[in-house]
Amino acid sequence: MEPNKKRGHKTLKIIGIILLILFSVAVIFFIKGKIHERRPWYDDDYFDDLKTDAVLEKKYSGRGSFDTACTEFKSDNSKIDTIRVFYPAELADSNRSYPMIVSVNASGTRARNYMAVLDRIASWGFIVVGNDDPQSGTGKTASQTLDFILNIGADSDLYGKIDKNNIGIMGYSQGGAGALCAVTNFDNGKMYKTIFTGSAAYPFLAHNMGWDYDVSKVTIPYFMTSGTGKTDDAGVTDITKDFAGVCPLEAVITNYNSISDDVEKVRARATGAEHEDMLVRSDGYMTAWMLYQLCGDEKAAKVFVGDDAEILHNSNWQDIEKND
């Protein structure tokens, strides 16, 4: 074989090996991504890592007094995939109804990834509903999931057990925008009694991603949170022209001020928290908010109500404003 042909053959062989390696690496990352996508991201005792000296924050970040159970429904909607419902185990043999919370997922997140969180919330006496839509920003699948659960058949233990006068919604990141859209852009949004968001995608980002919402349309009690870290607030000069993080303080203030003062509202930022920390960092006060709003829990209300509200004196939280 001629030298040039030998070199060409050798070069092609090397290129082939490189391509095979790159393909193998891509396959490995794809498989690892799929495994990560399907596995739980939180241990059952994830809340034990929360550092706080605030009595009520510590209390409501832990488990409640109810044993829990879970049931799943396979959806005909490929985006929803599976609806996962966590609830007090006593529900099956109970004659009472239970308040319900619909959870809207962050980007690339499915309910199956944070089942420990949903189960912990259910231990406080809630029916908690999530789905496996990883792109939830329009609120459409949250709305569809609510319809499904409210029209559950008599063959389910959940039938007749949902307190339809006490339904809340919570969402994080993209899911925060999705929760706002679910409340304000869909007919069944009127079923919600209260809303909580953790680092909801701010309007500039939401608009560019196709998750438009008008927060001035919110007429139910609203607790909005974000983190002080750069991923939530990048510190840009004009948040309407440049990406400013997921949920900058200026946008939180604007959203808060856009809601009528007739509506009970609270805004607060988790001190030192980056965007990805917010689900765990806001977990306890989210639970307290839902107990206060959906159950009339007077102890939980002490987190938010009055001049001596715990959140005002908790070093884990800053930039707080409220109208109660």
Disulfide bonds with the S-S distance in Angstrom:
none
